């Protein structure tokens, strides 16, 4: 179970970093009224969520498959 927790934690932290940076870019785009920066920030925010959701869903499934195989 420890490897499952560590893998999930690492992936969630990387996704959280992307999401946080996306929020910063999004707010910067709103502050400067720059549509390009807003778009880039929103894309980066979504990329972070796309990393976090599979980590929460698929890492426990991978762990269950590996324990059944052993």
PyMOL Python script that loads the backbone (N, CA, C, O; Angstrom):
from pymol import cmd

cmd.read_pdbstr("""\
ATOM      1  N   UNK A   1       0.804  -1.212   0.000  1.00  0.00           N
ATOM      2  CA  UNK A   1       0.000   0.000   0.000  1.00  0.00           C
ATOM      3  C   UNK A   1       0.841   1.267   0.000  1.00  0.00           C
ATOM      4  O   UNK A   1       0.368   2.317  -0.437  1.00  0.00           O
ATOM      5  N   UNK A   2       2.076   1.192   0.480  1.00  0.00           N
ATOM      6  CA  UNK A   2       2.881   2.408   0.561  1.00  0.00           C
ATOM      7  C   UNK A   2       3.254   2.931  -0.819  1.00  0.00           C
ATOM      8  O   UNK A   2       3.240   4.140  -1.048  1.00  0.00           O
ATOM      9  N   UNK A   3       3.586   2.032  -1.737  1.00  0.00           N
ATOM     10  CA  UNK A   3       3.948   2.497  -3.072  1.00  0.00           C
ATOM     11  C   UNK A   3       2.760   3.148  -3.768  1.00  0.00           C
ATOM     12  O   UNK A   3       2.926   4.087  -4.546  1.00  0.00           O
ATOM     13  N   UNK A   4       1.569   2.649  -3.488  1.00  0.00           N
ATOM     14  CA  UNK A   4       0.347   3.232  -4.056  1.00  0.00           C
ATOM     15  C   UNK A   4       0.143   4.652  -3.524  1.00  0.00           C
ATOM     16  O   UNK A   4      -0.189   5.560  -4.286  1.00  0.00           O
ATOM     17  N   UNK A   5       0.338   4.838  -2.248  1.00  0.00           N
ATOM     18  CA  UNK A   5       0.169   6.153  -1.627  1.00  0.00           C
ATOM     19  C   UNK A   5       1.224   7.133  -2.139  1.00  0.00           C
ATOM     20  O   UNK A   5       0.914   8.286  -2.436  1.00  0.00           O
ATOM     21  N   UNK A   6       2.460   6.673  -2.238  1.00  0.00           N
ATOM     22  CA  UNK A   6       3.544   7.544  -2.693  1.00  0.00           C
ATOM     23  C   UNK A   6       3.329   7.944  -4.148  1.00  0.00           C
ATOM     24  O   UNK A   6       3.501   9.112  -4.497  1.00  0.00           O
ATOM     25  N   UNK A   7       2.955   6.989  -5.007  1.00  0.00           N
ATOM     26  CA  UNK A   7       2.720   7.296  -6.411  1.00  0.00           C
ATOM     27  C   UNK A   7       1.570   8.281  -6.571  1.00  0.00           C
ATOM     28  O   UNK A   7       1.660   9.232  -7.348  1.00  0.00           O
ATOM     29  N   UNK A   8       0.497   8.051  -5.838  1.00  0.00           N
ATOM     30  CA  UNK A   8      -0.643   8.962  -5.901  1.00  0.00           C
ATOM     31  C   UNK A   8      -0.258  10.353  -5.410  1.00  0.00           C
ATOM     32  O   UNK A   8      -0.665  11.355  -5.998  1.00  0.00           O
ATOM     33  N   UNK A   9       0.520  10.417  -4.343  1.00  0.00           N
ATOM     34  CA  UNK A   9       0.949  11.697  -3.789  1.00  0.00           C
ATOM     35  C   UNK A   9       1.831  12.465  -4.772  1.00  0.00           C
ATOM     36  O   UNK A   9       1.656  13.671  -4.948  1.00  0.00           O
ATOM     37  N   UNK A  10       2.770  11.782  -5.407  1.00  0.00           N
ATOM     38  CA  UNK A  10       3.670  12.448  -6.352  1.00  0.00           C
ATOM     39  C   UNK A  10       2.887  12.987  -7.548  1.00  0.00           C
ATOM     40  O   UNK A  10       3.076  14.135  -7.950  1.00  0.00           O
ATOM     41  N   UNK A  11       2.013  12.164  -8.113  1.00  0.00           N
ATOM     42  CA  UNK A  11       1.242  12.599  -9.279  1.00  0.00           C
ATOM     43  C   UNK A  11       0.300  13.744  -8.905  1.00  0.00           C
ATOM     44  O   UNK A  11       0.159  14.699  -9.669  1.00  0.00           O
ATOM     45  N   UNK A  12      -0.339  13.661  -7.751  1.00  0.00           N
ATOM     46  CA  UNK A  12      -1.246  14.732  -7.323  1.00  0.00           C
ATOM     47  C   UNK A  12      -0.495  16.035  -7.060  1.00  0.00           C
ATOM     48  O   UNK A  12      -1.012  17.116  -7.342  1.00  0.00           O
ATOM     49  N   UNK A  13       0.696  15.941  -6.532  1.00  0.00           N
ATOM     50  CA  UNK A  13       1.467  17.170  -6.290  1.00  0.00           C
ATOM     51  C   UNK A  13       1.929  17.808  -7.595  1.00  0.00           C
ATOM     52  O   UNK A  13       1.935  19.033  -7.718  1.00  0.00           O
ATOM     53  N   UNK A  14       2.313  16.990  -8.564  1.00  0.00           N
ATOM     54  CA  UNK A  14       2.688  17.542  -9.870  1.00  0.00           C
ATOM     55  C   UNK A  14       1.470  18.190 -10.515  1.00  0.00           C
ATOM     56  O   UNK A  14       1.566  19.296 -11.048  1.00  0.00           O
ATOM     57  N   UNK A  15       0.325  17.512 -10.472  1.00  0.00           N
ATOM     58  CA  UNK A  15      -0.905  18.084 -11.016  1.00  0.00           C
ATOM     59  C   UNK A  15      -1.332  19.335 -10.279  1.00  0.00           C
ATOM     60  O   UNK A  15      -1.818  20.287 -10.890  1.00  0.00           O
ATOM     61  N   UNK A  16      -1.154  19.339  -8.977  1.00  0.00           N
ATOM     62  CA  UNK A  16      -1.481  20.526  -8.186  1.00  0.00           C
ATOM     63  C   UNK A  16      -0.583  21.702  -8.538  1.00  0.00           C
ATOM     64  O   UNK A  16      -1.028  22.849  -8.563  1.00  0.00           O
ATOM     65  N   UNK A  17       0.684  21.411  -8.809  1.00  0.00           N
ATOM     66  CA  UNK A  17       1.600  22.476  -9.231  1.00  0.00           C
ATOM     67  C   UNK A  17       1.188  23.071 -10.568  1.00  0.00           C
ATOM     68  O   UNK A  17       1.201  24.289 -10.742  1.00  0.00           O
ATOM     69  N   UNK A  18       0.819  22.204 -11.519  1.00  0.00           N
ATOM     70  CA  UNK A  18       0.329  22.700 -12.804  1.00  0.00           C
ATOM     71  C   UNK A  18      -0.927  23.539 -12.613  1.00  0.00           C
ATOM     72  O   UNK A  18      -1.065  24.606 -13.210  1.00  0.00           O
ATOM     73  N   UNK A  19      -1.838  23.056 -11.784  1.00  0.00           N
ATOM     74  CA  UNK A  19      -3.087  23.781 -11.559  1.00  0.00           C
ATOM     75  C   UNK A  19      -2.838  25.128 -10.904  1.00  0.00           C
ATOM     76  O   UNK A  19      -3.426  26.134 -11.302  1.00  0.00           O
ATOM     77  N   UNK A  20      -1.979  25.152  -9.913  1.00  0.00           N
ATOM     78  CA  UNK A  20      -1.668  26.406  -9.231  1.00  0.00           C
ATOM     79  C   UNK A  20      -1.026  27.400 -10.187  1.00  0.00           C
ATOM     80  O   UNK A  20      -1.369  28.583 -10.184  1.00  0.00           O
ATOM     81  N   UNK A  21      -0.097  26.920 -11.003  1.00  0.00           N
ATOM     82  CA  UNK A  21       0.535  27.810 -11.971  1.00  0.00           C
ATOM     83  C   UNK A  21      -0.492  28.301 -12.997  1.00  0.00           C
ATOM     84  O   UNK A  21      -0.414  29.439 -13.458  1.00  0.00           O
ATOM     85  N   UNK A  22      -1.452  27.443 -13.353  1.00  0.00           N
ATOM     86  CA  UNK A  22      -2.512  27.855 -14.263  1.00  0.00           C
ATOM     87  C   UNK A  22      -3.380  28.947 -13.666  1.00  0.00           C
ATOM     88  O   UNK A  22      -3.775  29.877 -14.368  1.00  0.00           O
ATOM     89  N   UNK A  23      -3.682  28.845 -12.376  1.00  0.00           N
ATOM     90  CA  UNK A  23      -4.472  29.889 -11.708  1.00  0.00           C
ATOM     91  C   UNK A  23      -3.710  31.206 -11.706  1.00  0.00           C
ATOM     92  O   UNK A  23      -4.299  32.263 -11.929  1.00  0.00           O
ATOM     93  N   UNK A  24      -2.401  31.152 -11.456  1.00  0.00           N
ATOM     94  CA  UNK A  24      -1.590  32.366 -11.468  1.00  0.00           C
ATOM     95  C   UNK A  24      -1.612  33.002 -12.851  1.00  0.00           C
ATOM     96  O   UNK A  24      -1.785  34.214 -12.977  1.00  0.00           O
ATOM     97  N   UNK A  25      -1.437  32.183 -13.897  1.00  0.00           N
ATOM     98  CA  UNK A  25      -1.474  32.705 -15.270  1.00  0.00           C
ATOM     99  C   UNK A  25      -2.850  33.262 -15.613  1.00  0.00           C
ATOM    100  O   UNK A  25      -2.962  34.295 -16.272  1.00  0.00           O
ATOM    101  N   UNK A  26      -3.898  32.573 -15.162  1.00  0.00           N
ATOM    102  CA  UNK A  26      -5.258  33.027 -15.440  1.00  0.00           C
ATOM    103  C   UNK A  26      -5.522  34.383 -14.792  1.00  0.00           C
ATOM    104  O   UNK A  26      -6.080  35.277 -15.429  1.00  0.00           O
ATOM    105  N   UNK A  27      -5.128  34.539 -13.540  1.00  0.00           N
ATOM    106  CA  UNK A  27      -5.315  35.817 -12.854  1.00  0.00           C
ATOM    107  C   UNK A  27      -4.448  36.912 -13.473  1.00  0.00           C
ATOM    108  O   UNK A  27      -4.854  38.072 -13.544  1.00  0.00           O
ATOM    109  N   UNK A  28      -3.260  36.535 -13.915  1.00  0.00           N
ATOM    110  CA  UNK A  28      -2.392  37.506 -14.584  1.00  0.00           C
ATOM    111  C   UNK A  28      -3.041  37.970 -15.893  1.00  0.00           C
ATOM    112  O   UNK A  28      -2.960  39.147 -16.246  1.00  0.00           O
ATOM    113  N   UNK A  29      -3.679  37.049 -16.604  1.00  0.00           N
ATOM    114  CA  UNK A  29      -4.362  37.414 -17.843  1.00  0.00           C
ATOM    115  C   UNK A  29      -5.537  38.332 -17.603  1.00  0.00           C
ATOM    116  O   UNK A  29      -5.786  39.249 -18.385  1.00  0.00           O
ATOM    117  N   UNK A  30      -6.273  38.086 -16.509  1.00  0.00           N
ATOM    118  CA  UNK A  30      -7.376  38.981 -16.178  1.00  0.00           C
ATOM    119  C   UNK A  30      -6.870  40.350 -15.734  1.00  0.00           C
ATOM    120  O   UNK A  30      -7.496  41.369 -16.027  1.00  0.00           O
ATOM    121  N   UNK A  31      -5.750  40.379 -15.033  1.00  0.00           N
ATOM    122  CA  UNK A  31      -5.201  41.650 -14.561  1.00  0.00           C
ATOM    123  C   UNK A  31      -4.694  42.514 -15.703  1.00  0.00           C
ATOM    124  O   UNK A  31      -4.856  43.734 -15.684  1.00  0.00           O
ATOM    125  N   UNK A  32      -4.086  41.888 -16.691  1.00  0.00           N
ATOM    126  CA  UNK A  32      -3.545  42.638 -17.831  1.00  0.00           C
ATOM    127  C   UNK A  32      -4.525  42.708 -18.992  1.00  0.00           C
ATOM    128  O   UNK A  32      -4.229  43.333 -20.010  1.00  0.00           O
ATOM    129  N   UNK A  33      -5.683  42.080 -18.856  1.00  0.00           N
ATOM    130  CA  UNK A  33      -6.679  41.991 -19.918  1.00  0.00           C
ATOM    131  C   UNK A  33      -6.049  41.419 -21.190  1.00  0.00           C
ATOM    132  O   UNK A  33      -6.176  41.972 -22.283  1.00  0.00           O
ATOM    133  N   UNK A  34      -5.363  40.285 -20.999  1.00  0.00           N
ATOM    134  CA  UNK A  34      -4.664  39.623 -22.095  1.00  0.00           C
ATOM    135  C   UNK A  34      -5.343  38.280 -22.364  1.00  0.00           C
ATOM    136  O   UNK A  34      -5.215  37.360 -21.557  1.00  0.00           O
ATOM    137  N   UNK A  35      -6.063  38.147 -23.481  1.00  0.00           N
ATOM    138  CA  UNK A  35      -6.769  36.896 -23.745  1.00  0.00           C
ATOM    139  C   UNK A  35      -5.837  35.704 -23.964  1.00  0.00           C
ATOM    140  O   UNK A  35      -6.207  34.571 -23.653  1.00  0.00           O
ATOM    141  N   UNK A  36      -4.648  35.938 -24.491  1.00  0.00           N
ATOM    142  CA  UNK A  36      -3.699  34.840 -24.690  1.00  0.00           C
ATOM    143  C   UNK A  36      -3.238  34.238 -23.375  1.00  0.00           C
ATOM    144  O   UNK A  36      -3.145  33.018 -23.243  1.00  0.00           O
ATOM    145  N   UNK A  37      -2.955  35.079 -22.418  1.00  0.00           N
ATOM    146  CA  UNK A  37      -2.519  34.603 -21.102  1.00  0.00           C
ATOM    147  C   UNK A  37      -3.659  33.909 -20.371  1.00  0.00           C
ATOM    148  O   UNK A  37      -3.445  32.907 -19.688  1.00  0.00           O
ATOM    149  N   UNK A  38      -4.867  34.440 -20.512  1.00  0.00           N
ATOM    150  CA  UNK A  38      -6.028  33.788 -19.891  1.00  0.00           C
ATOM    151  C   UNK A  38      -6.227  32.392 -20.474  1.00  0.00           C
ATOM    152  O   UNK A  38      -6.476  31.434 -19.742  1.00  0.00           O
ATOM    153  N   UNK A  39      -6.116  32.284 -21.781  1.00  0.00           N
ATOM    154  CA  UNK A  39      -6.286  30.992 -22.440  1.00  0.00           C
ATOM    155  C   UNK A  39      -5.215  30.003 -21.994  1.00  0.00           C
ATOM    156  O   UNK A  39      -5.512  28.844 -21.705  1.00  0.00           O
ATOM    157  N   UNK A  40      -3.971  30.465 -21.939  1.00  0.00           N
ATOM    158  CA  UNK A  40      -2.872  29.601 -21.510  1.00  0.00           C
ATOM    159  C   UNK A  40      -3.061  29.163 -20.052  1.00  0.00           C
ATOM    160  O   UNK A  40      -2.809  28.008 -19.708  1.00  0.00           O
ATOM    161  N   UNK A  41      -3.499  30.079 -19.213  1.00  0.00           N
ATOM    162  CA  UNK A  41      -3.740  29.743 -17.810  1.00  0.00           C
ATOM    163  C   UNK A  41      -4.847  28.723 -17.648  1.00  0.00           C
ATOM    164  O   UNK A  41      -4.734  27.814 -16.826  1.00  0.00           O
ATOM    165  N   UNK A  42      -5.920  28.859 -18.421  1.00  0.00           N
ATOM    166  CA  UNK A  42      -7.019  27.903 -18.337  1.00  0.00           C
ATOM    167  C   UNK A  42      -6.575  26.523 -18.826  1.00  0.00           C
ATOM    168  O   UNK A  42      -6.951  25.506 -18.243  1.00  0.00           O
ATOM    169  N   UNK A  43      -5.778  26.489 -19.892  1.00  0.00           N
ATOM    170  CA  UNK A  43      -5.271  25.208 -20.389  1.00  0.00           C
ATOM    171  C   UNK A  43      -4.392  24.530 -19.350  1.00  0.00           C
ATOM    172  O   UNK A  43      -4.477  23.319 -19.148  1.00  0.00           O
ATOM    173  N   UNK A  44      -3.555  25.310 -18.698  1.00  0.00           N
ATOM    174  CA  UNK A  44      -2.654  24.744 -17.701  1.00  0.00           C
ATOM    175  C   UNK A  44      -3.434  24.271 -16.476  1.00  0.00           C
ATOM    176  O   UNK A  44      -3.087  23.252 -15.878  1.00  0.00           O
ATOM    177  N   UNK A  45      -4.469  24.990 -16.105  1.00  0.00           N
ATOM    178  CA  UNK A  45      -5.317  24.583 -14.992  1.00  0.00           C
ATOM    179  C   UNK A  45      -5.984  23.246 -15.297  1.00  0.00           C
ATOM    180  O   UNK A  45      -6.031  22.363 -14.440  1.00  0.00           O
ATOM    181  N   UNK A  46      -6.497  23.099 -16.510  1.00  0.00           N
ATOM    182  CA  UNK A  46      -7.135  21.847 -16.902  1.00  0.00           C
ATOM    183  C   UNK A  46      -6.127  20.700 -16.993  1.00  0.00           C
ATOM    184  O   UNK A  46      -6.459  19.563 -16.659  1.00  0.00           O
ATOM    185  N   UNK A  47      -4.902  20.983 -17.442  1.00  0.00           N
ATOM    186  CA  UNK A  47      -3.865  19.955 -17.490  1.00  0.00           C
ATOM    187  C   UNK A  47      -3.578  19.410 -16.092  1.00  0.00           C
ATOM    188  O   UNK A  47      -3.377  18.209 -15.916  1.00  0.00           O
ATOM    189  N   UNK A  48      -3.561  20.292 -15.114  1.00  0.00           N
ATOM    190  CA  UNK A  48      -3.340  19.850 -13.735  1.00  0.00           C
ATOM    191  C   UNK A  48      -4.452  18.938 -13.254  1.00  0.00           C
ATOM    192  O   UNK A  48      -4.191  17.921 -12.611  1.00  0.00           O
ATOM    193  N   UNK A  49      -5.700  19.298 -13.563  1.00  0.00           N
ATOM    194  CA  UNK A  49      -6.823  18.450 -13.171  1.00  0.00           C
ATOM    195  C   UNK A  49      -6.796  17.120 -13.909  1.00  0.00           C
ATOM    196  O   UNK A  49      -7.156  16.083 -13.351  1.00  0.00           O
ATOM    197  N   UNK A  50      -6.365  17.156 -15.173  1.00  0.00           N
ATOM    198  CA  UNK A  50      -6.281  15.917 -15.948  1.00  0.00           C
ATOM    199  C   UNK A  50      -5.218  14.985 -15.363  1.00  0.00           C
ATOM    200  O   UNK A  50      -5.334  13.767 -15.502  1.00  0.00           O
ATOM    201  N   UNK A  51      -4.202  15.521 -14.723  1.00  0.00           N
ATOM    202  CA  UNK A  51      -3.211  14.682 -14.040  1.00  0.00           C
ATOM    203  C   UNK A  51      -3.735  14.153 -12.708  1.00  0.00           C
ATOM    204  O   UNK A  51      -3.474  13.005 -12.348  1.00  0.00           O
ATOM    205  N   UNK A  52      -4.466  14.979 -11.983  1.00  0.00           N
ATOM    206  CA  UNK A  52      -4.913  14.595 -10.644  1.00  0.00           C
ATOM    207  C   UNK A  52      -5.995  13.515 -10.689  1.00  0.00           C
ATOM    208  O   UNK A  52      -5.926  12.545  -9.935  1.00  0.00           O
ATOM    209  N   UNK A  53      -6.982  13.670 -11.552  1.00  0.00           N
ATOM    210  CA  UNK A  53      -8.105  12.722 -11.576  1.00  0.00           C
ATOM    211  C   UNK A  53      -7.684  11.288 -11.884  1.00  0.00           C
ATOM    212  O   UNK A  53      -8.109  10.385 -11.162  1.00  0.00           O
ATOM    213  N   UNK A  54      -6.876  11.023 -12.910  1.00  0.00           N
ATOM    214  CA  UNK A  54      -6.451   9.634 -13.115  1.00  0.00           C
ATOM    215  C   UNK A  54      -5.604   9.097 -11.967  1.00  0.00           C
ATOM    216  O   UNK A  54      -5.636   7.901 -11.677  1.00  0.00           O
ATOM    217  N   UNK A  55      -4.846   9.975 -11.315  1.00  0.00           N
ATOM    218  CA  UNK A  55      -4.046   9.511 -10.188  1.00  0.00           C
ATOM    219  C   UNK A  55      -4.945   9.004  -9.073  1.00  0.00           C
ATOM    220  O   UNK A  55      -4.656   7.987  -8.443  1.00  0.00           O
ATOM    221  N   UNK A  56      -6.029   9.714  -8.836  1.00  0.00           N
ATOM    222  CA  UNK A  56      -6.947   9.305  -7.775  1.00  0.00           C
ATOM    223  C   UNK A  56      -7.698   8.033  -8.156  1.00  0.00           C
ATOM    224  O   UNK A  56      -7.968   7.188  -7.304  1.00  0.00           O
ATOM    225  N   UNK A  57      -8.036   7.899  -9.446  1.00  0.00           N
ATOM    226  CA  UNK A  57      -8.852   6.766  -9.883  1.00  0.00           C
ATOM    227  C   UNK A  57      -8.000   5.561 -10.272  1.00  0.00           C
ATOM    228  O   UNK A  57      -8.291   4.444  -9.845  1.00  0.00           O
ATOM    229  N   UNK A  58      -6.957   5.763 -11.071  1.00  0.00           N
ATOM    230  CA  UNK A  58      -6.240   4.639 -11.670  1.00  0.00           C
ATOM    231  C   UNK A  58      -5.133   4.036 -10.803  1.00  0.00           C
ATOM    232  O   UNK A  58      -4.831   2.851 -10.943  1.00  0.00           O
ATOM    233  N   UNK A  59      -4.532   4.806  -9.929  1.00  0.00           N
ATOM    234  CA  UNK A  59      -3.451   4.260  -9.105  1.00  0.00           C
ATOM    235  C   UNK A  59      -3.973   3.169  -8.156  1.00  0.00           C
ATOM    236  O   UNK A  59      -3.318   2.135  -8.034  1.00  0.00           O
ATOM    237  N   UNK A  60      -5.116   3.346  -7.480  1.00  0.00           N
ATOM    238  CA  UNK A  60      -5.621   2.227  -6.672  1.00  0.00           C
ATOM    239  C   UNK A  60      -6.000   1.000  -7.513  1.00  0.00           C
ATOM    240  O   UNK A  60      -5.845  -0.135  -7.062  1.00  0.00           O
ATOM    241  N   UNK A  61      -6.494   1.231  -8.729  1.00  0.00           N
ATOM    242  CA  UNK A  61      -6.820   0.103  -9.608  1.00  0.00           C
ATOM    243  C   UNK A  61      -5.553  -0.655  -9.973  1.00  0.00           C
ATOM    244  O   UNK A  61      -5.537  -1.885  -9.972  1.00  0.00           O
ATOM    245  N   UNK A  62      -4.483   0.087 -10.287  1.00  0.00           N
ATOM    246  CA  UNK A  62      -3.199  -0.549 -10.589  1.00  0.00           C
ATOM    247  C   UNK A  62      -2.697  -1.355  -9.405  1.00  0.00           C
ATOM    248  O   UNK A  62      -2.168  -2.454  -9.570  1.00  0.00           O
ATOM    249  N   UNK A  63      -2.863  -0.812  -8.230  1.00  0.00           N
ATOM    250  CA  UNK A  63      -2.420  -1.512  -7.021  1.00  0.00           C
ATOM    251  C   UNK A  63      -3.215  -2.799  -6.825  1.00  0.00           C
ATOM    252  O   UNK A  63      -2.644  -3.834  -6.482  1.00  0.00           O
ATOM    253  N   UNK A  64      -4.519  -2.742  -7.040  1.00  0.00           N
ATOM    254  CA  UNK A  64      -5.345  -3.947  -6.890  1.00  0.00           C
ATOM    255  C   UNK A  64      -4.964  -5.014  -7.915  1.00  0.00           C
ATOM    256  O   UNK A  64      -4.921  -6.200  -7.591  1.00  0.00           O
ATOM    257  N   UNK A  65      -4.693  -4.599  -9.136  1.00  0.00           N
ATOM    258  CA  UNK A  65      -4.291  -5.559 -10.171  1.00  0.00           C
ATOM    259  C   UNK A  65      -2.963  -6.214  -9.816  1.00  0.00           C
ATOM    260  O   UNK A  65      -2.785  -7.417 -10.006  1.00  0.00           O
ATOM    261  N   UNK A  66      -2.028  -5.412  -9.297  1.00  0.00           N
ATOM    262  CA  UNK A  66      -0.720  -5.957  -8.954  1.00  0.00           C
ATOM    263  C   UNK A  66      -0.797  -6.900  -7.754  1.00  0.00           C
ATOM    264  O   UNK A  66      -0.058  -7.883  -7.704  1.00  0.00           O
ATOM    265  N   UNK A  67      -1.667  -6.625  -6.796  1.00  0.00           N
ATOM    266  CA  UNK A  67      -1.759  -7.528  -5.638  1.00  0.00           C
ATOM    267  C   UNK A  67      -2.475  -8.815  -6.002  1.00  0.00           C
ATOM    268  O   UNK A  67      -2.173  -9.860  -5.426  1.00  0.00           O
ATOM    269  N   UNK A  68      -3.409  -8.776  -6.934  1.00  0.00           N
ATOM    270  CA  UNK A  68      -4.088  -9.999  -7.369  1.00  0.00           C
ATOM    271  C   UNK A  68      -3.137 -10.853  -8.180  1.00  0.00           C
ATOM    272  O   UNK A  68      -3.179 -12.079  -8.086  1.00  0.00           O
ATOM    273  N   UNK A  69      -2.277 -10.229  -8.979  1.00  0.00           N
ATOM    274  CA  UNK A  69      -1.336 -10.971  -9.821  1.00  0.00           C
ATOM    275  C   UNK A  69      -0.297 -11.708  -8.988  1.00  0.00           C
ATOM    276  O   UNK A  69       0.223 -12.740  -9.413  1.00  0.00           O
ATOM    277  N   UNK A  70       0.003 -11.191  -7.818  1.00  0.00           N
ATOM    278  CA  UNK A  70       1.009 -11.834  -6.963  1.00  0.00           C
ATOM    279  C   UNK A  70       0.346 -12.907  -6.188  1.00  0.00           C
ATOM    280  O   UNK A  70       0.997 -13.589  -5.397  1.00  0.00           O
TER     281      UNK A  70
END
""", "prot")
cmd.dss("prot")
cmd.show_as("cartoon", "prot")
cmd.util.cbc("prot")
cmd.orient("prot")
